[in-house]
Amino acid sequence: MKKGRLMGKKHFPLTLVAASCLVAFQANAALDCTNIDIWQADVAYSGGAQVQKDSVVYKASWWTQGNDPVSHSGPYQEWSKVDVCSGDGGGETPNTAPSVTFSAPASGSEFMVGDAVAVSVNASDTDGTIAKVEFSVNGQKFAEAGSAPYQAVWTAVEGQQRITATAYDNDGAKAEASVSIIVKAEVVEPENQLPTVSLTLSASSVEMGSTVLLAADAADTDGTIAKVDFFVNGRLAATRATAPYTFELLAESAGNNTVFARATDNDGATGDSKKQVINVTGGEVVSDCRPEGLYQTEGVNVPYCSVYDQEGREMLGEDHQRRVIGYFTSWRTGDNPATGKFLANDIPWDKLTHINYAFVSIGSDGRVNIGDINDPENVAVGQSWPGVDIDPALGFKGHFGALATYKKRYGVKTLFAIGGWAETGGHFDENGDRVADGGFYTMTTNADGSIYHAGIERFADSAVELMRKYQFDGIDIDYEYPTSMAGAGNPLDKEFSESRRHI
């Protein structure tokens, strides 16, 4: 019994070694491929069928035809590798690593902090397939692509950055490629400091015909003074481009005269002095009729007294103590039973002080739009209606011709409204279809949210031109501007209004 146990102990190690050698031999054994068919593209193979190609044996995973086993032997593909044929060194053909190259960005490229960096590589594998491509920056993975195109986007962070792409093939082999880029911090230009200016008067109370010396002291901490303007009662009275900045004012307007100086720096920024009052005595005080609080364009002499009285109230005639305004709509043409007949001759002219014609729009060119003025069916200036008087001497018909005729007869002022709910963000074409081209939104602001000064000026010029040509007295700007509340306004205008709600 002891010998038996002893012999058993000695025999066991020998058996283990022999078994290990046998397993190793089997793992490295090659197949005899004499009776294994060579793969052919025009032959159909059922699942389990074995073929050889390039001295490698493959087994069909399922029915297949035309799928080259060399390039279709990855996981979940038509073929799987079995072994190599005998005579090829007794082992599998070594796997060739994949290759990967960058197409973007170029090495040495420069970006700004926060830029979106488009990363793109080309990856391939000569003896298999690409399983995935991983993207990293300085060793930190930020994206992965499982199939072509192998692309990613990285948000730039300041500094010297190394972007690496690692391609893996279907057998786990990998290859890397890298590029270095430079990311710079955004340079913030210092904000221009406004110029400062103070105003000194030689006197604050003088007789009519006397002169008062206005002396301005102007400075700019981060630039130079380009000019100093002197204003009297809101009007530009003088400009000085070099120091000393002085102006002698001739006292020719009795009463209190408000003066101030405005300095402009080399960057176009301005700063105003405090307003001061010069009292001129010895003459009759004449009002300029300008209503209190009404904006006055600098350098423009407006004849306010042709419209307003000495107290700044609009002159309405003896029979009206307050404004009575009526709206007359553009879609009233008399041929729609749903809206009924209501034309210019139906307006109670004797009870009104003003008529507001609603609406006209802004065309695709940014100018005030009333359609084709040469079209005889144009409701604004082309049509005519039985019983509606239109003075033939005007040279235009339509609602505008009728309004111009009746307003003179009754002493009523007329205005036209631009925009409204339907036409703030678009206009109606000759077929009655709404064209959503931005209207007020794109006329007043650029795509980046900045003020479109040229567009505003073109619109204003066209509005004044239309007012004068068709004998209106004023303009009603009905810009249904987007409020801070999301979704406010015409839903058809959201494309333009939503992005401008906080401008």
Secondary structure as a PSIPRED ss2 file (coil, helix, strand):
# PSIPRED VFORMAT (PSIPRED V4.0)

   1 M C   1.000  0.000  0.000
   2 K H   0.000  1.000  0.000
   3 K H   0.000  1.000  0.000
   4 G H   0.000  1.000  0.000
   5 R H   0.000  1.000  0.000
   6 L H   0.000  1.000  0.000
   7 M H   0.000  1.000  0.000
   8 G H   0.000  1.000  0.000
   9 K H   0.000  1.000  0.000
  10 K H   0.000  1.000  0.000
  11 H H   0.000  1.000  0.000
  12 F H   0.000  1.000  0.000
  13 P H   0.000  1.000  0.000
  14 L H   0.000  1.000  0.000
  15 T H   0.000  1.000  0.000
  16 L H   0.000  1.000  0.000
  17 V H   0.000  1.000  0.000
  18 A H   0.000  1.000  0.000
  19 A H   0.000  1.000  0.000
  20 S H   0.000  1.000  0.000
  21 C H   0.000  1.000  0.000
  22 L H   0.000  1.000  0.000
  23 V H   0.000  1.000  0.000
  24 A H   0.000  1.000  0.000
  25 F H   0.000  1.000  0.000
  26 Q H   0.000  1.000  0.000
  27 A H   0.000  1.000  0.000
  28 N H   0.000  1.000  0.000
  29 A C   1.000  0.000  0.000
  30 A C   1.000  0.000  0.000
  31 L E   0.000  0.000  1.000
  32 D C   1.000  0.000  0.000
  33 C C   1.000  0.000  0.000
  34 T C   1.000  0.000  0.000
  35 N C   1.000  0.000  0.000
  36 I C   1.000  0.000  0.000
  37 D C   1.000  0.000  0.000
  38 I E   0.000  0.000  1.000
  39 W C   1.000  0.000  0.000
  40 Q C   1.000  0.000  0.000
  41 A C   1.000  0.000  0.000
  42 D C   1.000  0.000  0.000
  43 V C   1.000  0.000  0.000
  44 A E   0.000  0.000  1.000
  45 Y E   0.000  0.000  1.000
  46 S C   1.000  0.000  0.000
  47 G C   1.000  0.000  0.000
  48 G C   1.000  0.000  0.000
  49 A C   1.000  0.000  0.000
  50 Q E   0.000  0.000  1.000
  51 V E   0.000  0.000  1.000
  52 Q E   0.000  0.000  1.000
  53 K E   0.000  0.000  1.000
  54 D C   1.000  0.000  0.000
  55 S C   1.000  0.000  0.000
  56 V E   0.000  0.000  1.000
  57 V E   0.000  0.000  1.000
  58 Y E   0.000  0.000  1.000
  59 K E   0.000  0.000  1.000
  60 A E   0.000  0.000  1.000
  61 S C   1.000  0.000  0.000
  62 W C   1.000  0.000  0.000
  63 W C   1.000  0.000  0.000
  64 T E   0.000  0.000  1.000
  65 Q E   0.000  0.000  1.000
  66 G C   1.000  0.000  0.000
  67 N C   1.000  0.000  0.000
  68 D C   1.000  0.000  0.000
  69 P C   1.000  0.000  0.000
  70 V C   1.000  0.000  0.000
  71 S C   1.000  0.000  0.000
  72 H C   1.000  0.000  0.000
  73 S C   1.000  0.000  0.000
  74 G C   1.000  0.000  0.000
  75 P C   1.000  0.000  0.000
  76 Y C   1.000  0.000  0.000
  77 Q C   1.000  0.000  0.000
  78 E C   1.000  0.000  0.000
  79 W E   0.000  0.000  1.000
  80 S E   0.000  0.000  1.000
  81 K E   0.000  0.000  1.000
  82 V E   0.000  0.000  1.000
  83 D E   0.000  0.000  1.000
  84 V E   0.000  0.000  1.000
  85 C E   0.000  0.000  1.000
  86 S C   1.000  0.000  0.000
  87 G C   1.000  0.000  0.000
  88 D C   1.000  0.000  0.000
  89 G C   1.000  0.000  0.000
  90 G C   1.000  0.000  0.000
  91 G C   1.000  0.000  0.000
  92 E C   1.000  0.000  0.000
  93 T C   1.000  0.000  0.000
  94 P C   1.000  0.000  0.000
  95 N C   1.000  0.000  0.000
  96 T C   1.000  0.000  0.000
  97 A C   1.000  0.000  0.000
  98 P C   1.000  0.000  0.000
  99 S E   0.000  0.000  1.000
 100 V E   0.000  0.000  1.000
 101 T E   0.000  0.000  1.000
 102 F E   0.000  0.000  1.000
 103 S E   0.000  0.000  1.000
 104 A E   0.000  0.000  1.000
 105 P C   1.000  0.000  0.000
 106 A C   1.000  0.000  0.000
 107 S C   1.000  0.000  0.000
 108 G C   1.000  0.000  0.000
 109 S C   1.000  0.000  0.000
 110 E E   0.000  0.000  1.000
 111 F E   0.000  0.000  1.000
 112 M E   0.000  0.000  1.000
 113 V C   1.000  0.000  0.000
 114 G C   1.000  0.000  0.000
 115 D C   1.000  0.000  0.000
 116 A E   0.000  0.000  1.000
 117 V E   0.000  0.000  1.000
 118 A E   0.000  0.000  1.000
 119 V E   0.000  0.000  1.000
 120 S E   0.000  0.000  1.000
 121 V E   0.000  0.000  1.000
 122 N E   0.000  0.000  1.000
 123 A E   0.000  0.000  1.000
 124 S E   0.000  0.000  1.000
 125 D C   1.000  0.000  0.000
 126 T C   1.000  0.000  0.000
 127 D C   1.000  0.000  0.000
 128 G C   1.000  0.000  0.000
 129 T C   1.000  0.000  0.000
 130 I E   0.000  0.000  1.000
 131 A E   0.000  0.000  1.000
 132 K E   0.000  0.000  1.000
 133 V E   0.000  0.000  1.000
 134 E E   0.000  0.000  1.000
 135 F E   0.000  0.000  1.000
 136 S E   0.000  0.000  1.000
 137 V E   0.000  0.000  1.000
 138 N C   1.000  0.000  0.000
 139 G C   1.000  0.000  0.000
 140 Q E   0.000  0.000  1.000
 141 K E   0.000  0.000  1.000
 142 F E   0.000  0.000  1.000
 143 A E   0.000  0.000  1.000
 144 E E   0.000  0.000  1.000
 145 A E   0.000  0.000  1.000
 146 G C   1.000  0.000  0.000
 147 S C   1.000  0.000  0.000
 148 A C   1.000  0.000  0.000
 149 P C   1.000  0.000  0.000
 150 Y E   0.000  0.000  1.000
 151 Q E   0.000  0.000  1.000
 152 A E   0.000  0.000  1.000
 153 V E   0.000  0.000  1.000
 154 W E   0.000  0.000  1.000
 155 T E   0.000  0.000  1.000
 156 A C   1.000  0.000  0.000
 157 V C   1.000  0.000  0.000
 158 E C   1.000  0.000  0.000
 159 G E   0.000  0.000  1.000
 160 Q E   0.000  0.000  1.000
 161 Q E   0.000  0.000  1.000
 162 R E   0.000  0.000  1.000
 163 I E   0.000  0.000  1.000
 164 T E   0.000  0.000  1.000
 165 A E   0.000  0.000  1.000
 166 T E   0.000  0.000  1.000
 167 A E   0.000  0.000  1.000
 168 Y E   0.000  0.000  1.000
 169 D E   0.000  0.000  1.000
 170 N C   1.000  0.000  0.000
 171 D C   1.000  0.000  0.000
 172 G C   1.000  0.000  0.000
 173 A C   1.000  0.000  0.000
 174 K E   0.000  0.000  1.000
 175 A E   0.000  0.000  1.000
 176 E E   0.000  0.000  1.000
 177 A E   0.000  0.000  1.000
 178 S E   0.000  0.000  1.000
 179 V E   0.000  0.000  1.000
 180 S E   0.000  0.000  1.000
 181 I E   0.000  0.000  1.000
 182 I E   0.000  0.000  1.000
 183 V E   0.000  0.000  1.000
 184 K E   0.000  0.000  1.000
 185 A C   1.000  0.000  0.000
 186 E C   1.000  0.000  0.000
 187 V C   1.000  0.000  0.000
 188 V C   1.000  0.000  0.000
 189 E C   1.000  0.000  0.000
 190 P C   1.000  0.000  0.000
 191 E C   1.000  0.000  0.000
 192 N C   1.000  0.000  0.000
 193 Q C   1.000  0.000  0.000
 194 L C   1.000  0.000  0.000
 195 P C   1.000  0.000  0.000
 196 T E   0.000  0.000  1.000
 197 V E   0.000  0.000  1.000
 198 S E   0.000  0.000  1.000
 199 L E   0.000  0.000  1.000
 200 T E   0.000  0.000  1.000
 201 L E   0.000  0.000  1.000
 202 S C   1.000  0.000  0.000
 203 A C   1.000  0.000  0.000
 204 S C   1.000  0.000  0.000
 205 S E   0.000  0.000  1.000
 206 V E   0.000  0.000  1.000
 207 E E   0.000  0.000  1.000
 208 M C   1.000  0.000  0.000
 209 G C   1.000  0.000  0.000
 210 S C   1.000  0.000  0.000
 211 T E   0.000  0.000  1.000
 212 V E   0.000  0.000  1.000
 213 L E   0.000  0.000  1.000
 214 L E   0.000  0.000  1.000
 215 A E   0.000  0.000  1.000
 216 A E   0.000  0.000  1.000
 217 D E   0.000  0.000  1.000
 218 A E   0.000  0.000  1.000
 219 A E   0.000  0.000  1.000
 220 D C   1.000  0.000  0.000
 221 T C   1.000  0.000  0.000
 222 D C   1.000  0.000  0.000
 223 G C   1.000  0.000  0.000
 224 T C   1.000  0.000  0.000
 225 I E   0.000  0.000  1.000
 226 A E   0.000  0.000  1.000
 227 K E   0.000  0.000  1.000
 228 V E   0.000  0.000  1.000
 229 D E   0.000  0.000  1.000
 230 F E   0.000  0.000  1.000
 231 F E   0.000  0.000  1.000
 232 V E   0.000  0.000  1.000
 233 N C   1.000  0.000  0.000
 234 G C   1.000  0.000  0.000
 235 R E   0.000  0.000  1.000
 236 L E   0.000  0.000  1.000
 237 A E   0.000  0.000  1.000
 238 A E   0.000  0.000  1.000
 239 T E   0.000  0.000  1.000
 240 R E   0.000  0.000  1.000
 241 A C   1.000  0.000  0.000
 242 T C   1.000  0.000  0.000
 243 A C   1.000  0.000  0.000
 244 P C   1.000  0.000  0.000
 245 Y E   0.000  0.000  1.000
 246 T E   0.000  0.000  1.000
 247 F E   0.000  0.000  1.000
 248 E E   0.000  0.000  1.000
 249 L E   0.000  0.000  1.000
 250 L E   0.000  0.000  1.000
 251 A C   1.000  0.000  0.000
 252 E C   1.000  0.000  0.000
 253 S C   1.000  0.000  0.000
 254 A C   1.000  0.000  0.000
 255 G E   0.000  0.000  1.000
 256 N E   0.000  0.000  1.000
 257 N E   0.000  0.000  1.000
 258 T E   0.000  0.000  1.000
 259 V E   0.000  0.000  1.000
 260 F E   0.000  0.000  1.000
 261 A E   0.000  0.000  1.000
 262 R E   0.000  0.000  1.000
 263 A E   0.000  0.000  1.000
 264 T E   0.000  0.000  1.000
 265 D E   0.000  0.000  1.000
 266 N C   1.000  0.000  0.000
 267 D C   1.000  0.000  0.000
 268 G C   1.000  0.000  0.000
 269 A C   1.000  0.000  0.000
 270 T E   0.000  0.000  1.000
 271 G E   0.000  0.000  1.000
 272 D E   0.000  0.000  1.000
 273 S C   1.000  0.000  0.000
 274 K C   1.000  0.000  0.000
 275 K C   1.000  0.000  0.000
 276 Q E   0.000  0.000  1.000
 277 V E   0.000  0.000  1.000
 278 I E   0.000  0.000  1.000
 279 N E   0.000  0.000  1.000
 280 V E   0.000  0.000  1.000
 281 T E   0.000  0.000  1.000
 282 G C   1.000  0.000  0.000
 283 G C   1.000  0.000  0.000
 284 E C   1.000  0.000  0.000
 285 V C   1.000  0.000  0.000
 286 V C   1.000  0.000  0.000
 287 S C   1.000  0.000  0.000
 288 D C   1.000  0.000  0.000
 289 C C   1.000  0.000  0.000
 290 R C   1.000  0.000  0.000
 291 P C   1.000  0.000  0.000
 292 E C   1.000  0.000  0.000
 293 G C   1.000  0.000  0.000
 294 L C   1.000  0.000  0.000
 295 Y C   1.000  0.000  0.000
 296 Q C   1.000  0.000  0.000
 297 T C   1.000  0.000  0.000
 298 E C   1.000  0.000  0.000
 299 G C   1.000  0.000  0.000
 300 V C   1.000  0.000  0.000
 301 N C   1.000  0.000  0.000
 302 V C   1.000  0.000  0.000
 303 P C   1.000  0.000  0.000
 304 Y H   0.000  1.000  0.000
 305 C H   0.000  1.000  0.000
 306 S H   0.000  1.000  0.000
 307 V C   1.000  0.000  0.000
 308 Y E   0.000  0.000  1.000
 309 D C   1.000  0.000  0.000
 310 Q C   1.000  0.000  0.000
 311 E C   1.000  0.000  0.000
 312 G C   1.000  0.000  0.000
 313 R C   1.000  0.000  0.000
 314 E E   0.000  0.000  1.000
 315 M C   1.000  0.000  0.000
 316 L C   1.000  0.000  0.000
 317 G C   1.000  0.000  0.000
 318 E C   1.000  0.000  0.000
 319 D C   1.000  0.000  0.000
 320 H C   1.000  0.000  0.000
 321 Q C   1.000  0.000  0.000
 322 R C   1.000  0.000  0.000
 323 R C   1.000  0.000  0.000
 324 V C   1.000  0.000  0.000
 325 I E   0.000  0.000  1.000
 326 G E   0.000  0.000  1.000
 327 Y E   0.000  0.000  1.000
 328 F E   0.000  0.000  1.000
 329 T E   0.000  0.000  1.000
 330 S C   1.000  0.000  0.000
 331 W C   1.000  0.000  0.000
 332 R C   1.000  0.000  0.000
 333 T C   1.000  0.000  0.000
 334 G C   1.000  0.000  0.000
 335 D C   1.000  0.000  0.000
 336 N C   1.000  0.000  0.000
 337 P C   1.000  0.000  0.000
 338 A C   1.000  0.000  0.000
 339 T C   1.000  0.000  0.000
 340 G C   1.000  0.000  0.000
 341 K C   1.000  0.000  0.000
 342 F C   1.000  0.000  0.000
 343 L C   1.000  0.000  0.000
 344 A H   0.000  1.000  0.000
 345 N H   0.000  1.000  0.000
 346 D H   0.000  1.000  0.000
 347 I C   1.000  0.000  0.000
 348 P C   1.000  0.000  0.000
 349 W H   0.000  1.000  0.000
 350 D H   0.000  1.000  0.000
 351 K H   0.000  1.000  0.000
 352 L C   1.000  0.000  0.000
 353 T C   1.000  0.000  0.000
 354 H E   0.000  0.000  1.000
 355 I E   0.000  0.000  1.000
 356 N E   0.000  0.000  1.000
 357 Y E   0.000  0.000  1.000
 358 A E   0.000  0.000  1.000
 359 F E   0.000  0.000  1.000
 360 V E   0.000  0.000  1.000
 361 S E   0.000  0.000  1.000
 362 I E   0.000  0.000  1.000
 363 G C   1.000  0.000  0.000
 364 S C   1.000  0.000  0.000
 365 D C   1.000  0.000  0.000
 366 G C   1.000  0.000  0.000
 367 R C   1.000  0.000  0.000
 368 V E   0.000  0.000  1.000
 369 N E   0.000  0.000  1.000
 370 I C   1.000  0.000  0.000
 371 G C   1.000  0.000  0.000
 372 D C   1.000  0.000  0.000
 373 I C   1.000  0.000  0.000
 374 N C   1.000  0.000  0.000
 375 D C   1.000  0.000  0.000
 376 P C   1.000  0.000  0.000
 377 E C   1.000  0.000  0.000
 378 N C   1.000  0.000  0.000
 379 V C   1.000  0.000  0.000
 380 A C   1.000  0.000  0.000
 381 V C   1.000  0.000  0.000
 382 G C   1.000  0.000  0.000
 383 Q C   1.000  0.000  0.000
 384 S C   1.000  0.000  0.000
 385 W C   1.000  0.000  0.000
 386 P C   1.000  0.000  0.000
 387 G C   1.000  0.000  0.000
 388 V C   1.000  0.000  0.000
 389 D C   1.000  0.000  0.000
 390 I C   1.000  0.000  0.000
 391 D C   1.000  0.000  0.000
 392 P H   0.000  1.000  0.000
 393 A H   0.000  1.000  0.000
 394 L H   0.000  1.000  0.000
 395 G C   1.000  0.000  0.000
 396 F C   1.000  0.000  0.000
 397 K C   1.000  0.000  0.000
 398 G H   0.000  1.000  0.000
 399 H H   0.000  1.000  0.000
 400 F H   0.000  1.000  0.000
 401 G H   0.000  1.000  0.000
 402 A H   0.000  1.000  0.000
 403 L H   0.000  1.000  0.000
 404 A H   0.000  1.000  0.000
 405 T H   0.000  1.000  0.000
 406 Y H   0.000  1.000  0.000
 407 K H   0.000  1.000  0.000
 408 K H   0.000  1.000  0.000
 409 R H   0.000  1.000  0.000
 410 Y H   0.000  1.000  0.000
 411 G C   1.000  0.000  0.000
 412 V C   1.000  0.000  0.000
 413 K E   0.000  0.000  1.000
 414 T E   0.000  0.000  1.000
 415 L E   0.000  0.000  1.000
 416 F E   0.000  0.000  1.000
 417 A E   0.000  0.000  1.000
 418 I E   0.000  0.000  1.000
 419 G E   0.000  0.000  1.000
 420 G H   0.000  1.000  0.000
 421 W H   0.000  1.000  0.000
 422 A H   0.000  1.000  0.000
 423 E H   0.000  1.000  0.000
 424 T C   1.000  0.000  0.000
 425 G C   1.000  0.000  0.000
 426 G C   1.000  0.000  0.000
 427 H E   0.000  0.000  1.000
 428 F E   0.000  0.000  1.000
 429 D C   1.000  0.000  0.000
 430 E C   1.000  0.000  0.000
 431 N C   1.000  0.000  0.000
 432 G C   1.000  0.000  0.000
 433 D C   1.000  0.000  0.000
 434 R E   0.000  0.000  1.000
 435 V E   0.000  0.000  1.000
 436 A C   1.000  0.000  0.000
 437 D C   1.000  0.000  0.000
 438 G C   1.000  0.000  0.000
 439 G C   1.000  0.000  0.000
 440 F H   0.000  1.000  0.000
 441 Y H   0.000  1.000  0.000
 442 T H   0.000  1.000  0.000
 443 M H   0.000  1.000  0.000
 444 T H   0.000  1.000  0.000
 445 T E   0.000  0.000  1.000
 446 N C   1.000  0.000  0.000
 447 A C   1.000  0.000  0.000
 448 D C   1.000  0.000  0.000
 449 G C   1.000  0.000  0.000
 450 S C   1.000  0.000  0.000
 451 I E   0.000  0.000  1.000
 452 Y C   1.000  0.000  0.000
 453 H H   0.000  1.000  0.000
 454 A H   0.000  1.000  0.000
 455 G H   0.000  1.000  0.000
 456 I H   0.000  1.000  0.000
 457 E H   0.000  1.000  0.000
 458 R H   0.000  1.000  0.000
 459 F H   0.000  1.000  0.000
 460 A H   0.000  1.000  0.000
 461 D H   0.000  1.000  0.000
 462 S H   0.000  1.000  0.000
 463 A H   0.000  1.000  0.000
 464 V H   0.000  1.000  0.000
 465 E H   0.000  1.000  0.000
 466 L H   0.000  1.000  0.000
 467 M H   0.000  1.000  0.000
 468 R H   0.000  1.000  0.000
 469 K H   0.000  1.000  0.000
 470 Y C   1.000  0.000  0.000
 471 Q C   1.000  0.000  0.000
 472 F C   1.000  0.000  0.000
 473 D C   1.000  0.000  0.000
 474 G E   0.000  0.000  1.000
 475 I E   0.000  0.000  1.000
 476 D E   0.000  0.000  1.000
 477 I E   0.000  0.000  1.000
 478 D E   0.000  0.000  1.000
 479 Y C   1.000  0.000  0.000
 480 E C   1.000  0.000  0.000
 481 Y C   1.000  0.000  0.000
 482 P C   1.000  0.000  0.000
 483 T C   1.000  0.000  0.000
 484 S C   1.000  0.000  0.000
 485 M C   1.000  0.000  0.000
 486 A C   1.000  0.000  0.000
 487 G C   1.000  0.000  0.000
 488 A C   1.000  0.000  0.000
 489 G C   1.000  0.000  0.000
 490 N C   1.000  0.000  0.000
 491 P H   0.000  1.000  0.000
 492 L H   0.000  1.000  0.000
 493 D H   0.000  1.000  0.000
 494 K H   0.000  1.000  0.000
 495 E H   0.000  1.000  0.000
 496 F H   0.000  1.000  0.000
 497 S H   0.000  1.000  0.000
 498 E H   0.000  1.000  0.000
 499 S H   0.000  1.000  0.000
 500 R H   0.000  1.000  0.000
 501 R C   1.000  0.000  0.000
 502 H C   1.000  0.000  0.000
 503 I C   1.000  0.000  0.000
